[in-house]
Amino acid sequence: MKKILVLYYSQTGNTEKMANAVAEGAQNIGNVEVEQSFHVDPEDLASYDAIIVGTPTYHHDMPLDFKKLFEQASVKGVNLKGKAAATFGSYGWSGEAPKLVLEIMKYKFEMQASEPPLLANYSPNPKVLDDCRALGNRVAETLMSKA
Ligand SMILES: Cc1cc2nc3c(=O)[nH]c(=O)nc-3n(C[C@H](O)[C@H](O)[C@H](O)COP(=O)(O)O)c2cc1C
């Protein structure tokens, strides 16, 4: 059984709508377990085969929780090399956070990044939600093809 984590932060619910759609898309693939959460302990990151992070952009940055998570994972030497990584998130006008998070996952943790990140301007429209489902689906399919 392959495991996917959909980790997200959302203050006003926009990124959460995306996270729900990403998880829904991933769940449609057999033999894949999908966990959706707004918190994970750094050590536990290594127990997933794919990590998809949903992050809105506030003050041109990612939430402090994610900075702390990746810093602690680095300090503790958590090994995520070769695992699948993707990011998405809602934004208002600049939308840097999903790219910043994906860069850390790609360059610091040597994960296999799916690029570019998926963005929604404020509340995701139906087309973006379809893209979110497709993202979850693609990540799950990729894991299954490696099984
Ligand atoms: C105080 C504040 C700061 C923000 N800073 C940015 C920013 O720097 N760049 C940007 O693209 N959007 C910015 N936004 C807009 C949010 O990213 C946007 O409202 C997004 O939909 C929030 O997602 P969430 O509902 O998942 O929390 C900001 C919003 C607030 C309230």
Ligand as a Chemical Component Dictionary entry (heavy atoms), coordinates in Angstrom:
data_LIG
# 
_chem_comp.id                   LIG 
_chem_comp.type                 NON-POLYMER 
_chem_comp.pdbx_formal_charge   0 
_chem_comp.three_letter_code    LIG 
# 
loop_
_chem_comp_atom.comp_id 
_chem_comp_atom.atom_id 
_chem_comp_atom.alt_atom_id 
_chem_comp_atom.type_symbol 
_chem_comp_atom.charge 
_chem_comp_atom.model_Cartn_x 
_chem_comp_atom.model_Cartn_y 
_chem_comp_atom.model_Cartn_z 
_chem_comp_atom.pdbx_ordinal 
LIG C1  C1  C 0 -2.749 39.812 5.548  1  
LIG C2  C2  C 0 -2.743 39.177 4.188  2  
LIG C3  C3  C 0 -1.588 39.135 3.464  3  
LIG C4  C4  C 0 -1.563 38.554 2.164  4  
LIG N1  N1  N 0 -0.387 38.530 1.444  5  
LIG C5  C5  C 0 -0.418 38.036 0.184  6  
LIG C6  C6  C 0 0.774  38.071 -0.616 7  
LIG O1  O1  O 0 1.838  38.506 -0.191 8  
LIG N2  N2  N 0 0.699  37.569 -1.881 9  
LIG C7  C7  C 0 -0.462 37.037 -2.408 10 
LIG O2  O2  O 0 -0.452 36.576 -3.542 11 
LIG N3  N3  N 0 -1.594 37.007 -1.670 12 
LIG C8  C8  C 0 -1.607 37.485 -0.399 13 
LIG N4  N4  N 0 -2.749 37.436 0.352  14 
LIG C9  C9  C 0 -3.986 36.844 -0.219 15 
LIG C10 C10 C 0 -4.175 35.385 0.194  16 
LIG O3  O3  O 0 -3.140 34.579 -0.327 17 
LIG C11 C11 C 0 -5.532 34.896 -0.349 18 
LIG O4  O4  O 0 -6.566 35.556 0.356  19 
LIG C12 C12 C 0 -5.707 33.399 -0.298 20 
LIG O5  O5  O 0 -6.918 33.057 -0.967 21 
LIG C13 C13 C 0 -5.735 32.872 1.125  22 
LIG O6  O6  O 0 -5.838 31.459 1.077  23 
LIG P1  P1  P 0 -6.516 30.612 2.251  24 
LIG O7  O7  O 0 -8.022 30.884 2.199  25 
LIG O8  O8  O 0 -6.223 29.202 1.913  26 
LIG O9  O9  O 0 -5.915 31.052 3.544  27 
LIG C14 C14 C 0 -2.771 38.003 1.634  28 
LIG C15 C15 C 0 -3.944 38.047 2.415  29 
LIG C16 C16 C 0 -3.946 38.610 3.666  30 
LIG C17 C17 C 0 -5.217 38.636 4.468  31 
# 
loop_
_chem_comp_bond.comp_id 
_chem_comp_bond.atom_id_1 
_chem_comp_bond.atom_id_2 
_chem_comp_bond.value_order 
_chem_comp_bond.pdbx_ordinal 
LIG C1  C2  SING 1  
LIG C2  C3  SING 2  
LIG C2  C16 DOUB 3  
LIG C3  C4  DOUB 4  
LIG C4  N1  SING 5  
LIG C4  C14 SING 6  
LIG N1  C5  DOUB 7  
LIG C5  C6  SING 8  
LIG C5  C8  SING 9  
LIG C6  O1  DOUB 10 
LIG C6  N2  SING 11 
LIG N2  C7  SING 12 
LIG C7  O2  DOUB 13 
LIG C7  N3  SING 14 
LIG N3  C8  DOUB 15 
LIG C8  N4  SING 16 
LIG N4  C9  SING 17 
LIG N4  C14 SING 18 
LIG C9  C10 SING 19 
LIG C10 O3  SING 20 
LIG C10 C11 SING 21 
LIG C11 O4  SING 22 
LIG C11 C12 SING 23 
LIG C12 O5  SING 24 
LIG C12 C13 SING 25 
LIG C13 O6  SING 26 
LIG O6  P1  SING 27 
LIG P1  O7  DOUB 28 
LIG P1  O8  SING 29 
LIG P1  O9  SING 30 
LIG C14 C15 DOUB 31 
LIG C15 C16 SING 32 
LIG C16 C17 SING 33 
# 
